[in-house]
Amino acid sequence: MGEEVEAQMKRIEATKGVIGTLVVDPDGVPIRSTLDQSMTLQYAGQLRQLVILARSAVRDIDPQNDLSALRVRSKSNEIIVVTENNYLVIGIQKLPEPDVSMSREVGVLGSPLGIEYPGWLQKEGSDGY
C-alpha cells in the first residue's frame, strides 16, 4: 500500500465522527479495515461495484476524465470513497443530528446550503469542490 493511501487513512481516522475506514486493493480485496469482517466485506463489495459504475459514467461523459472521489450520503451516515492508485480508500462518518433551524434551500450543485465537504477529503490548497 502506497504512502499516499496511508496518508489518506490517517487523515480519515483523525476526523471527528468517523465510525469506520477501509482500503480495498485493485482486485477488490479489503487489505485494511477498522470494521468487523462482515461489514468490511459488505462495504468493499458494494462500493467497488458503485465505483465501477460511477467511473464508467464519468468516462462516458468525458473520455479524458476519471473518477477521483465518490460521496454517498444517507440519513445517518456519509460514505466517501477516494480512488488512489487504483486502491479505494473508504471512510464512513456518522452525521450529526440535523439542525432544524438549518435552511433547506438548494444551492447550485443541488446540495443543501451550509453543508461542508469533509475536511479529510480536501487536498492541501483546495477548497474541496
N, CA and C atoms as an extended XYZ file, in Angstrom:
387
Properties=species:S:1:pos:R:3:atomname:S:1:resname:S:1:resid:I:1 pbc="F F F"
N         0.855       -1.168        0.000 N   MET     1
C         0.000        0.000        0.000 CA  MET     1
C         0.898        1.226        0.000 C   MET     1
N         0.619        2.169       -0.881 N   GLY     2
C         1.460        3.335       -1.058 CA  GLY     2
C         1.354        4.346        0.071 C   GLY     2
N         2.324        5.243        0.085 N   GLU     3
C         2.361        6.285        1.106 CA  GLU     3
C         1.154        7.208        1.013 C   GLU     3
N         0.682        7.479       -0.218 N   GLU     4
C        -0.489        8.345       -0.387 CA  GLU     4
C        -1.721        7.730        0.271 C   GLU     4
N        -1.885        6.411        0.119 N   VAL     5
C        -3.030        5.722        0.708 CA  VAL     5
C        -2.920        5.759        2.232 C   VAL     5
N        -1.729        5.519        2.760 N   GLU     6
C        -1.518        5.572        4.211 CA  GLU     6
C        -1.849        6.960        4.754 C   GLU     6
N        -1.433        7.988        4.035 N   ALA     7
C        -1.703        9.363        4.469 CA  ALA     7
C        -3.210        9.635        4.477 C   ALA     7
N        -3.917        9.158        3.459 N   GLN     8
C        -5.375        9.318        3.406 CA  GLN     8
C        -6.027        8.635        4.604 C   GLN     8
N        -5.586        7.416        4.920 N   MET     9
C        -6.161        6.669        6.042 CA  MET     9
C        -5.970        7.424        7.354 C   MET     9
N        -4.798        7.956        7.594 N   LYS    10
C        -4.535        8.688        8.835 CA  LYS    10
C        -5.410        9.935        8.930 C   LYS    10
N        -5.578       10.629        7.811 N   ARG    11
C        -6.432       11.818        7.795 CA  ARG    11
C        -7.878       11.452        8.106 C   ARG    11
N        -8.345       10.364        7.522 N   ILE    12
C        -9.732        9.928        7.741 CA  ILE    12
C        -9.941        9.541        9.199 C   ILE    12
N        -9.055        8.704        9.723 N   GLU    13
C        -9.206        8.194       11.078 CA  GLU    13
C        -9.170        9.310       12.126 C   GLU    13
N        -8.525       10.424       11.825 N   ALA    14
C        -8.412       11.532       12.777 CA  ALA    14
C        -9.633       12.455       12.748 C   ALA    14
N       -10.550       12.230       11.829 N   THR    15
C       -11.714       13.097       11.677 CA  THR    15
C       -12.812       12.724       12.667 C   THR    15
N       -13.397       13.734       13.293 N   LYS    16
C       -14.481       13.533       14.246 CA  LYS    16
C       -15.671       12.857       13.566 C   LYS    16
N       -16.246       11.871       14.231 N   GLY    17
C       -17.438       11.206       13.730 CA  GLY    17
C       -17.184       10.014       12.835 C   GLY    17
N       -15.925        9.739       12.488 N   VAL    18
C       -15.627        8.601       11.619 CA  VAL    18
C       -15.857        7.312       12.402 C   VAL    18
N       -16.689        6.438       11.846 N   ILE    19
C       -17.008        5.179       12.526 CA  ILE    19
C       -16.350        3.980       11.861 C   ILE    19
N       -15.751        4.188       10.703 N   GLY    20
C       -15.069        3.086       10.044 CA  GLY    20
C       -14.284        3.539        8.835 C   GLY    20
N       -13.180        2.847        8.597 N   THR    21
C       -12.360        3.113        7.425 CA  THR    21
C       -11.910        1.786        6.848 C   THR    21
N       -11.704        1.764        5.545 N   LEU    22
C       -11.139        0.574        4.931 CA  LEU    22
C       -10.446        0.927        3.633 C   LEU    22
N        -9.529        0.056        3.253 N   VAL    23
C        -8.807        0.175        1.998 CA  VAL    23
C        -9.053       -1.108        1.224 C   VAL    23
N        -9.398       -0.943       -0.049 N   VAL    24
C        -9.662       -2.084       -0.933 CA  VAL    24
C        -8.640       -2.028       -2.060 C   VAL    24
N        -7.984       -3.159       -2.321 N   ASP    25
C        -6.964       -3.183       -3.375 CA  ASP    25
C        -7.605       -3.239       -4.757 C   ASP    25
N        -6.813       -3.100       -5.824 N   PRO    26
C        -7.373       -3.085       -7.181 CA  PRO    26
C        -8.169       -4.337       -7.562 C   PRO    26
N        -7.934       -5.448       -6.856 N   ASP    27
C        -8.678       -6.679       -7.131 CA  ASP    27
C        -9.965       -6.788       -6.324 C   ASP    27
N       -10.268       -5.777       -5.508 N   GLY    28
C       -11.483       -5.793       -4.707 CA  GLY    28
C       -11.325       -6.451       -3.352 C   GLY    28
N       -10.094       -6.755       -2.950 N   VAL    29
C        -9.839       -7.418       -1.676 CA  VAL    29
C        -9.561       -6.361       -0.605 C   VAL    29
N       -10.316       -6.395        0.497 N   PRO    30
C       -10.031       -5.458        1.581 CA  PRO    30
C        -8.673       -5.789        2.202 C   PRO    30
N        -7.817       -4.783        2.319 N   ILE    31
C        -6.488       -5.050        2.883 CA  ILE    31
C        -6.269       -4.372        4.232 C   ILE    31
N        -7.168       -3.459        4.573 N   ARG    32
C        -7.090       -2.820        5.888 CA  ARG    32
C        -8.473       -2.306        6.233 C   ARG    32
N        -8.891       -2.510        7.489 N   SER    33
C       -10.216       -2.080        7.891 CA  SER    33
C       -10.293       -1.906        9.397 C   SER    33
N       -11.138       -0.962        9.813 N   THR    34
C       -11.442       -0.798       11.233 CA  THR    34
C       -12.824       -1.368       11.547 C   THR    34
N       -13.479       -1.956       10.561 N   LEU    35
C       -14.804       -2.563       10.729 CA  LEU    35
C       -14.661       -4.061       10.979 C   LEU    35
N       -15.741       -4.690       11.456 N   ASP    36
C       -15.693       -6.150       11.599 CA  ASP    36
C       -15.693       -6.794       10.215 C   ASP    36
N       -15.363       -8.069       10.152 N   GLN    37
C       -15.172       -8.748        8.866 CA  GLN    37
C       -16.418       -8.717        7.989 C   GLN    37
N       -17.574       -8.937        8.575 N   SER    38
C       -18.814       -8.948        7.805 CA  SER    38
C       -19.090       -7.590        7.162 C   SER    38
N       -18.978       -6.517        7.949 N   MET    39
C       -19.212       -5.176        7.418 CA  MET    39
C       -18.139       -4.788        6.406 C   MET    39
N       -16.909       -5.181        6.658 N   THR    40
C       -15.813       -4.879        5.729 CA  THR    40
C       -16.108       -5.473        4.360 C   THR    40
N       -16.504       -6.750        4.332 N   LEU    41
C       -16.786       -7.417        3.062 CA  LEU    41
C       -17.997       -6.802        2.369 C   LEU    41
N       -19.007       -6.431        3.147 N   GLN    42
C       -20.202       -5.822        2.563 CA  GLN    42
C       -19.875       -4.455        1.949 C   GLN    42
N       -19.203       -3.586        2.690 N   TYR    43
C       -18.846       -2.268        2.164 CA  TYR    43
C       -17.913       -2.390        0.964 C   TYR    43
N       -16.903       -3.251        1.065 N   ALA    44
C       -15.925       -3.390       -0.023 CA  ALA    44
C       -16.608       -3.841       -1.310 C   ALA    44
N       -17.453       -4.851       -1.223 N   GLY    45
C       -18.114       -5.382       -2.413 CA  GLY    45
C       -19.089       -4.405       -3.040 C   GLY    45
N       -19.944       -3.828       -2.211 N   GLN    46
C       -20.967       -2.925       -2.730 CA  GLN    46
C       -20.364       -1.633       -3.278 C   GLN    46
N       -19.420       -1.060       -2.558 N   LEU    47
C       -18.851        0.210       -3.006 CA  LEU    47
C       -17.943        0.028       -4.210 C   LEU    47
N       -17.277       -1.104       -4.317 N   ARG    48
C       -16.451       -1.348       -5.506 CA  ARG    48
C       -17.341       -1.362       -6.750 C   ARG    48
N       -18.499       -2.030       -6.669 N   GLN    49
C       -19.428       -2.052       -7.804 CA  GLN    49
C       -19.929       -0.650       -8.131 C   GLN    49
N       -20.230        0.143       -7.102 N   LEU    50
C       -20.709        1.505       -7.314 CA  LEU    50
C       -19.627        2.370       -7.964 C   LEU    50
N       -18.386        2.199       -7.546 N   VAL    51
C       -17.275        2.960       -8.130 CA  VAL    51
C       -17.081        2.587       -9.597 C   VAL    51
N       -17.210        1.319       -9.922 N   ILE    52
C       -17.078        0.881      -11.315 CA  ILE    52
C       -18.140        1.564      -12.177 C   ILE    52
N       -19.386        1.612      -11.694 N   LEU    53
C       -20.464        2.274      -12.442 CA  LEU    53
C       -20.228        3.781      -12.555 C   LEU    53
N       -19.825        4.402      -11.450 N   ALA    54
C       -19.585        5.850      -11.469 CA  ALA    54
C       -18.415        6.198      -12.379 C   ALA    54
N       -17.350        5.410      -12.336 N   ARG    55
C       -16.185        5.653      -13.198 CA  ARG    55
C       -16.594        5.533      -14.671 C   ARG    55
N       -17.410        4.550      -14.977 N   SER    56
C       -17.872        4.363      -16.346 CA  SER    56
C       -18.694        5.572      -16.801 C   SER    56
N       -19.557        6.082      -15.925 N   ALA    57
C       -20.371        7.251      -16.274 CA  ALA    57
C       -19.498        8.477      -16.527 C   ALA    57
N       -18.494        8.687      -15.679 N   VAL    58
C       -17.595        9.831      -15.855 CA  VAL    58
C       -16.856        9.724      -17.183 C   VAL    58
N       -16.367        8.546      -17.501 N   ARG    59
C       -15.625        8.358      -18.750 CA  ARG    59
C       -16.521        8.445      -19.976 C   ARG    59
N       -17.786        8.034      -19.847 N   ASP    60
C       -18.727        8.172      -20.963 CA  ASP    60
C       -18.971        9.641      -21.283 C   ASP    60
N       -19.037       10.455      -20.251 N   ILE    61
C       -19.247       11.891      -20.437 CA  ILE    61
C       -18.010       12.550      -21.013 C   ILE    61
N       -16.840       12.188      -20.487 N   ASP    62
C       -15.572       12.779      -20.925 CA  ASP    62
C       -14.482       11.708      -20.874 C   ASP    62
N       -14.130       11.099      -22.004 N   PRO    63
C       -13.150       10.011      -22.023 CA  PRO    63
C       -11.773       10.388      -21.473 C   PRO    63
N       -11.466       11.686      -21.399 N   GLN    64
C       -10.172       12.116      -20.866 CA  GLN    64
C       -10.204       12.278      -19.348 C   GLN    64
N       -11.345       12.058      -18.730 N   ASN    65
C       -11.525       12.278      -17.306 CA  ASN    65
C       -11.579       10.944      -16.562 C   ASN    65
N       -11.481       11.001      -15.241 N   ASP    66
C       -11.584        9.796      -14.424 CA  ASP    66
C       -12.185       10.158      -13.070 C   ASP    66
N       -12.750        9.192      -12.410 N   LEU    67
C       -13.348        9.371      -11.103 CA  LEU    67
C       -12.244        9.502      -10.057 C   LEU    67
N       -12.327       10.521       -9.209 N   SER    68
C       -11.339       10.657       -8.139 CA  SER    68
C       -11.969       10.461       -6.764 C   SER    68
N       -13.257       10.750       -6.631 N   ALA    69
C       -13.940       10.556       -5.355 CA  ALA    69
C       -15.427       10.378       -5.590 C   ALA    69
N       -16.053        9.682       -4.671 N   LEU    70
C       -17.485        9.434       -4.723 CA  LEU    70
C       -18.031        9.666       -3.325 C   LEU    70
N       -19.089       10.430       -3.228 N   ARG    71
C       -19.692       10.769       -1.939 CA  ARG    71
C       -21.128       10.274       -1.928 C   ARG    71
N       -21.477        9.470       -0.919 N   VAL    72
C       -22.827        8.932       -0.780 CA  VAL    72
C       -23.321        9.320        0.611 C   VAL    72
N       -24.459        9.982        0.635 N   ARG    73
C       -24.993       10.462        1.914 CA  ARG    73
C       -26.348        9.822        2.161 C   ARG    73
N       -26.520        9.230        3.347 N   SER    74
C       -27.810        8.683        3.752 CA  SER    74
C       -28.334        9.541        4.907 C   SER    74
N       -29.417        9.124        5.518 N   LYS    75
C       -29.972        9.904        6.621 CA  LYS    75
C       -29.034        9.939        7.828 C   LYS    75
N       -28.289        8.879        8.053 N   SER    76
C       -27.470        8.828        9.266 CA  SER    76
C       -25.969        8.809        9.022 C   SER    76
N       -25.520        8.442        7.829 N   ASN    77
C       -24.093        8.322        7.550 CA  ASN    77
C       -23.726        8.999        6.235 C   ASN    77
N       -22.448        9.236        6.109 N   GLU    78
C       -21.897        9.688        4.841 CA  GLU    78
C       -20.720        8.784        4.529 C   GLU    78
N       -20.689        8.302        3.297 N   ILE    79
C       -19.609        7.421        2.865 CA  ILE    79
C       -18.843        8.155        1.773 C   ILE    79
N       -17.548        8.258        1.960 N   ILE    80
C       -16.683        8.884        0.967 CA  ILE    80
C       -15.722        7.823        0.464 C   ILE    80
N       -15.636        7.693       -0.854 N   VAL    81
C       -14.705        6.760       -1.476 CA  VAL    81
C       -13.733        7.588       -2.306 C   VAL    81
N       -12.456        7.465       -1.996 N   VAL    82
C       -11.405        8.155       -2.735 CA  VAL    82
C       -10.616        7.101       -3.490 C   VAL    82
N       -10.378        7.345       -4.777 N   THR    83
C        -9.565        6.417       -5.555 CA  THR    83
C        -8.134        6.941       -5.587 C   THR    83
N        -7.216        6.128       -5.098 N   GLU    84
C        -5.788        6.478       -5.065 CA  GLU    84
C        -5.011        5.312       -5.666 C   GLU    84
N        -4.392        5.518       -6.816 N   ASN    85
C        -3.565        4.484       -7.461 CA  ASN    85
C        -4.295        3.148       -7.570 C   ASN    85
N        -5.559        3.184       -7.991 N   ASN    86
C        -6.422        2.015       -8.155 CA  ASN    86
C        -6.853        1.368       -6.843 C   ASN    86
N        -6.468        1.937       -5.704 N   TYR    87
C        -6.987        1.498       -4.410 CA  TYR    87
C        -8.218        2.330       -4.100 C   TYR    87
N        -9.139        1.759       -3.330 N   LEU    88
C       -10.274        2.507       -2.832 CA  LEU    88
C       -10.040        2.782       -1.358 C   LEU    88
N       -10.047        4.037       -0.978 N   VAL    89
C        -9.937        4.429        0.422 CA  VAL    89
C       -11.327        4.892        0.823 C   VAL    89
N       -11.923        4.186        1.789 N   ILE    90
C       -13.320        4.405        2.144 CA  ILE    90
C       -13.417        4.883        3.587 C   ILE    90
N       -14.179        5.931        3.790 N   GLY    91
C       -14.456        6.422        5.133 CA  GLY    91
C       -15.945        6.493        5.355 C   GLY    91
N       -16.386        6.029        6.523 N   ILE    92
C       -17.793        6.084        6.883 CA  ILE    92
C       -17.900        7.002        8.092 C   ILE    92
N       -18.693        8.052        7.954 N   GLN    93
C       -18.797        9.051        9.005 CA  GLN    93
C       -20.238        9.168        9.457 C   GLN    93
N       -20.445        9.146       10.770 N   LYS    94
C       -21.764        9.349       11.353 CA  LYS    94
C       -22.096       10.820       11.231 C   LYS    94
N       -23.269       11.123       10.694 N   LEU    95
C       -23.690       12.512       10.552 CA  LEU    95
C       -24.197       13.042       11.887 C   LEU    95
N       -23.956       14.327       12.150 N   PRO    96
C       -24.510       14.913       13.376 CA  PRO    96
C       -26.028       14.970       13.273 C   PRO    96
N       -26.674       15.062       14.422 N   GLU    97
C       -28.133       15.198       14.428 CA  GLU    97
C       -28.504       16.432       13.625 C   GLU    97
N       -29.555       16.354       12.817 N   PRO    98
C       -29.931       17.503       11.982 CA  PRO    98
C       -30.322       18.713       12.823 C   PRO    98
N       -29.925       19.869       12.346 N   ASP    99
C       -30.265       21.140       12.973 CA  ASP    99
C       -31.554       21.623       12.306 C   ASP    99
N       -32.631       21.660       13.074 N   VAL   100
C       -33.927       22.019       12.488 CA  VAL   100
C       -33.956       23.454       11.999 C   VAL   100
N       -33.018       24.275       12.460 N   SER   101
C       -33.002       25.656       12.011 CA  SER   101
C       -32.245       25.821       10.697 C   SER   101
N       -31.583       24.746       10.236 N   MET   102
C       -30.782       24.828        9.011 CA  MET   102
C       -31.678       25.029        7.794 C   MET   102
N       -31.283       25.923        6.934 N   SER   103
C       -32.033       26.215        5.722 CA  SER   103
C       -32.044       25.000        4.814 C   SER   103
N       -33.161       24.732        4.166 N   ARG   104
C       -33.250       23.616        3.218 CA  ARG   104
C       -33.199       24.126        1.782 C   ARG   104
N       -32.778       25.368        1.605 N   GLU   105
C       -32.627       25.879        0.251 CA  GLU   105
C       -31.557       25.075       -0.459 C   GLU   105
N       -31.717       24.918       -1.749 N   VAL   106
C       -30.765       24.119       -2.516 CA  VAL   106
C       -29.851       25.037       -3.303 C   VAL   106
N       -28.546       24.739       -3.236 N   GLY   107
C       -27.545       25.538       -3.930 CA  GLY   107
C       -27.391       25.121       -5.380 C   GLY   107
N       -26.413       25.694       -6.037 N   VAL   108
C       -26.171       25.473       -7.460 CA  VAL   108
C       -25.934       24.001       -7.768 C   VAL   108
N       -25.187       23.307       -6.913 N   LEU   109
C       -24.852       21.910       -7.177 CA  LEU   109
C       -25.894       20.942       -6.631 C   LEU   109
N       -26.984       21.459       -6.056 N   GLY   110
C       -28.047       20.595       -5.587 CA  GLY   110
C       -27.889       20.120       -4.160 C   GLY   110
N       -26.903       20.592       -3.411 N   SER   111
C       -26.751       20.185       -2.025 CA  SER   111
C       -27.281       21.278       -1.122 C   SER   111
N       -27.814       20.897        0.046 N   PRO   112
C       -28.336       21.916        0.953 CA  PRO   112
C       -27.234       22.898        1.337 C   PRO   112
N       -27.587       24.152        1.409 N   LEU   113
C       -26.617       25.173        1.786 CA  LEU   113
C       -26.164       24.938        3.214 C   LEU   113
N       -24.913       25.227        3.469 N   GLY   114
C       -24.386       25.096        4.817 CA  GLY   114
C       -23.721       23.765        5.091 C   GLY   114
N       -23.806       22.822        4.176 N   ILE   115
C       -23.173       21.529        4.394 CA  ILE   115
C       -21.751       21.598        3.868 C   ILE   115
N       -20.804       21.314        4.719 N   GLU   116
C       -19.389       21.396        4.370 CA  GLU   116
C       -18.910       20.066        3.787 C   GLU   116
N       -17.994       20.154        2.858 N   TYR   117
C       -17.342       18.965        2.335 CA  TYR   117
C       -16.379       18.457        3.393 C   TYR   117
N       -16.270       17.162        3.653 N   PRO   118
C       -15.404       16.670        4.722 CA  PRO   118
C       -13.960       17.135        4.552 C   PRO   118
N       -13.370       17.613        5.634 N   GLY   119
C       -12.017       18.139        5.600 CA  GLY   119
C       -10.972       17.122        5.204 C   GLY   119
N       -11.178       15.844        5.568 N   TRP   120
C       -10.161       14.838        5.276 CA  TRP   120
C       -10.059       14.541        3.788 C   TRP   120
N       -11.097       14.912        3.020 N   LEU   121
C       -11.058       14.664        1.587 CA  LEU   121
C       -10.365       15.789        0.839 C   LEU   121
N       -10.320       16.949        1.435 N   GLN   122
C        -9.716       18.096        0.766 CA  GLN   122
C        -8.207       17.948        0.722 C   GLN   122
N        -7.650       18.217       -0.423 N   LYS   123
C        -6.206       18.225       -0.563 CA  LYS   123
C        -5.715       19.614       -0.213 C   LYS   123
N        -4.477       19.701        0.210 N   GLU   124
C        -3.923       20.998        0.590 CA  GLU   124
C        -4.049       21.966       -0.573 C   GLU   124
N        -4.485       23.195       -0.255 N   GLY   125
C        -4.629       24.221       -1.278 CA  GLY   125
C        -5.920       24.120       -2.065 C   GLY   125
N        -6.848       23.227       -1.634 N   SER   126
C        -8.097       23.025       -2.343 CA  SER   126
C        -9.254       23.478       -1.472 C   SER   126
N       -10.304       23.964       -2.109 N   ASP   127
C       -11.488       24.323       -1.332 CA  ASP   127
C       -12.455       23.150       -1.229 C   ASP   127
N       -12.103       21.996       -1.791 N   GLY   128
C       -12.906       20.787       -1.662 CA  GLY   128
C       -13.886       20.539       -2.778 C   GLY   128
N       -14.065       21.473       -3.699 N   TYR   129
C       -15.021       21.261       -4.785 CA  TYR   129
C       -14.346       21.337       -6.108 C   TYR   129
